[in-house]
């Protein structure tokens, strides 16, 4: 009979005093991409990633242009924006994802946290510039843009 109270103690929820973690939301601004139709004009993708948290504030430019090694802006994996501020993106024709690394305790390199967003649908809508479209065809190629900020909540945390 002593075993049952001992089991109840073991099954009692344990709280360790930490506050619940609120995952951050990253913001993309000034998004622009060009899928070139001309071999003399490289395709490119460019945008800014903002982490607005005061303790971990970062504003990073992500820029990629095609070349002989990487002939497409669809890279089939993570592409780093800036090695000093560890932000990476994964862009395909139908989604964009972000990854952000930070130190939970800036004085402890072992407190590394990796935050990853879910895939966000690009939802491109082709048309003319004055028709509120975000995909526009031109002689240079197909240009994609967003006129508003794009929120990317971090949904996966790795420590």
N, C-alpha and C positions, 0 to 999 in steps of 0.2 A: 504493500500500500504506500510505502514511502516513494516509490518510483513515480507515481502519478504527479505529486506536487513538484518533483524535480523536472519532469517533462514539461509541466505547465510553465515553469520558470524559463526553460530553454525555448519554448514556443512564444514567449512574450516578445512583442516587437521591441527592438533596441533602437533608440535614437541617440545619435552621437553629437548632437548640439549644433550641427551645421545648418545654415539656412538653405532652403530649397534653391537650386540653381536655375536661373532664368536664362535660357540660351539666347544669344544675341541675334539680331537681324542685321545682315549686311545690306548695303544699298548700292545699286549700280546706277551711275549717272552718265550722261553723254555717250550712250551706246551708238556705235556705228560699225557697219561691216559692208564690205564690197566683195562680191563674187565677180571677178573680172572675166570678160569675154575676149580680151585682147592679150596676146602673149607678152606685149610690151608694157602692160600695166599690171603690177602685182595685186593680188587680192589681199585684203587686210581686215583686221578686226581691232577695234580700239574702244575702250571704256574706262571709267573710273570706278574703283571699289571703295566704299566708305564704311568703316567700322566706327559708329558714332559713340561708343562707350567711352566715357572720360578716362578711365584707367588704361584702356587698350586702344585709344584713338589711332586710326590710320586712314590715310587717303592715298590710294595707290593707283597709278596708271597702268593699265594692262594693254599692251600693244603687240600685235603680231602681224608680220607681212610675209607673204609666201616667197619662196626662193627655190633653188634647185633641189635642196635637201628636203624641204617641206613644201610641196607644190599645192597644198590645199589648206584652207583655214580650219577644216574639220580634221583635228589632229588625233582622234581616237585615243585620247588620254589627257592627263593633266598637263597644263602648260603654265610655268611659273611666271608671274608678273614681275616680281622684284625679289631677288634673293635676300635682301636685307630685311624686308617685311614679308614674311612667308605667306603669300596669297597665290593661289593657283586657280585656273579655270579649265573647264572641259566644255567645249562648244561643238555641237553637231547641228545638222540642218533643222532639227526639231526640238532641241533643248539646250540649256546652259546650266551648269552647276558651278558652285564655288567651294573652295577649301581655304580655311584660314587657320594658321597656327599661332598660338600665343603662349606666354608663360603665365600661369595662374599666380605665381609669386615671382616677380621680376628678379629677385635675388637668388632664386633657386632654379637652376637649369633642369632639374628633375621634375619640375612642375609643368612640363610641356603639355599643352592641350591642343588637340586637332578638332576643329569644327567643320562639318561638311553639310552642305545644303542638299535638299532634294533636287531632282531635275525640275527645272522650270520650263514649261512649254513656251516656245518662241512666238507662236500664234501670229505668224506673218500674214499680212493682208496686202496683196498687191494692187496697185492702182497709181493714179497720178498724185503728185505732191499735194494739190489742193483738195483731194478727196479723202483726207484723213487716213491715208494708207501708210503702212510702215515698211513696205517693200516697193521700190520704184525701179523700173527698168530704164536704162539709158544706153547710149552707144558704148560706154565703158563697161557695162555689166549690170548686175542687179545689186542695188544699194538697199541695205536694211538699216533702220534707225528706230529709236524710241524717243518720244518727246517728253515722257514723264519718268521719274525715278522708278526703279524696278527693285522691289524688296525681295530679299532672299533670307528667310529665317533659317538659322542653323538647326538641323533636325537630328544630327548624329554627333555625339561627342566621344572622342577617343582620348584616353589619358595614358 
